[in-house]
Amino acid sequence: MTAHPFECNGCGSHFTTLRYAARCCKVGARHLETGDEQAYSEEQEQAWAREAEAERAAIEALYQYECSCGEHYQTVAAAVSCRKCRTYTDEGWCMEVRDGAGDVVWSRV
């Protein structure tokens, strides 16, 4: 099994997913191992884009706590111990954590 099993029918470039191979030259793609072919479809591309956006939004919803430097975390404890605040804040450590609504849920002060 190859790491890039999908080939663009237009230029022959190889990709890890059917979506990227099919939209490369907007011609279509072929699975190198099975030989199955998929023609490019704007409707299919839009469906894949909606699916990817929904997946991104679901993942983003898990990271609802924001530390002082703006990094997002799943828990308050993880946000409080943010290592990026050492570099990206004037204080050199996390000063407060906000939830998704912007309310302060933890403060060093």
C-alpha positions as CSV (number, residue, x, y, z in Angstrom):
1,M,0.0,0.0,0.0
2,T,1.4,3.4,-1.0
3,A,1.1,6.5,1.1
4,H,-0.3,8.5,-1.8
5,P,-2.7,6.1,-3.5
6,F,-4.7,8.7,-5.5
7,E,-3.5,10.0,-8.9
8,C,-4.8,13.1,-10.7
9,N,-6.0,12.1,-14.1
10,G,-4.8,15.5,-15.5
11,C,-1.2,15.7,-14.5
12,G,-0.4,12.4,-12.8
13,S,0.4,13.9,-9.4
14,H,-0.2,11.6,-6.4
15,F,-2.3,12.5,-3.3
16,T,-3.3,11.0,0.0
17,T,-7.0,11.7,-0.5
18,L,-9.4,11.3,-3.4
19,R,-10.7,14.9,-2.9
20,Y,-7.3,16.5,-3.4
21,A,-6.4,14.3,-6.4
22,A,-9.8,15.0,-8.1
23,R,-9.6,18.8,-7.7
24,C,-5.9,19.1,-8.7
25,C,-6.6,19.7,-12.4
26,K,-10.4,19.5,-12.0
27,V,-10.5,16.5,-14.2
28,G,-10.8,13.5,-11.9
29,A,-8.7,10.9,-10.1
30,R,-7.8,7.3,-10.0
31,H,-7.1,5.0,-7.1
32,L,-3.8,3.3,-7.9
33,E,-4.4,0.1,-6.0
34,T,-8.0,-0.6,-7.1
35,G,-8.1,1.2,-10.4
36,D,-11.4,2.9,-9.5
37,E,-11.9,6.3,-11.1
38,Q,-13.8,9.4,-9.9
39,A,-14.6,12.3,-12.2
40,Y,-14.3,15.8,-10.8
41,S,-17.6,17.3,-9.7
42,E,-18.1,20.8,-8.4
43,E,-21.1,19.5,-6.3
44,Q,-19.0,16.8,-4.8
45,E,-16.2,19.3,-4.0
46,Q,-18.8,21.5,-2.2
47,A,-20.1,18.6,-0.3
48,W,-16.5,17.7,0.8
49,A,-15.9,21.3,1.8
50,R,-19.1,21.4,3.9
51,E,-18.0,18.1,5.6
52,A,-14.5,19.5,6.3
53,E,-16.0,22.7,7.7
54,A,-18.3,20.7,10.0
55,E,-15.4,18.6,11.2
56,R,-13.3,21.7,11.8
57,A,-16.1,23.4,13.8
58,A,-16.7,20.3,15.9
59,I,-13.0,20.1,16.8
60,E,-12.8,23.8,17.5
61,A,-15.8,23.6,19.8
62,L,-13.8,21.2,22.1
63,Y,-11.2,24.0,22.7
64,Q,-13.3,26.5,24.5
65,Y,-10.8,28.0,27.0
66,E,-8.4,30.8,25.9
67,C,-5.3,31.8,27.8
68,S,-3.6,35.2,27.9
69,C,-1.7,34.7,24.7
70,G,-4.8,33.6,22.7
71,E,-4.1,29.9,22.5
72,H,-7.1,27.7,23.0
73,Y,-7.4,24.6,25.2
74,Q,-9.9,22.0,26.3
75,T,-9.5,22.6,30.0
76,V,-8.9,25.5,32.3
77,A,-5.9,23.7,33.8
78,A,-4.3,23.2,30.4
79,A,-4.9,26.9,29.6
80,V,-3.4,28.0,32.9
81,S,-0.2,26.1,32.3
82,C,0.2,27.4,28.7
83,R,3.9,27.5,27.8
84,K,3.4,30.0,24.9
85,C,2.4,32.7,27.4
86,R,6.1,32.7,28.5
87,T,7.0,34.1,25.1
88,Y,3.9,35.9,23.9
89,T,2.8,37.9,27.0
90,D,4.5,40.8,28.7
91,E,4.1,39.1,32.1
92,G,5.8,35.9,31.0
93,W,3.0,33.6,32.3
94,C,-0.8,33.2,31.9
95,M,-2.7,35.9,33.7
96,E,-6.3,34.9,33.0
97,V,-8.3,32.3,31.2
98,R,-11.6,33.1,29.3
99,D,-14.3,30.7,28.2
100,G,-16.0,30.7,24.8
101,A,-18.3,33.5,25.8
102,G,-15.4,35.7,26.8
103,D,-16.0,35.5,30.5
104,V,-13.0,35.2,32.8
105,V,-13.1,31.8,34.4
106,W,-9.6,31.9,36.1
107,S,-7.4,34.8,37.0
108,R,-3.9,35.0,38.6
109,V,-4.8,38.4,40.2
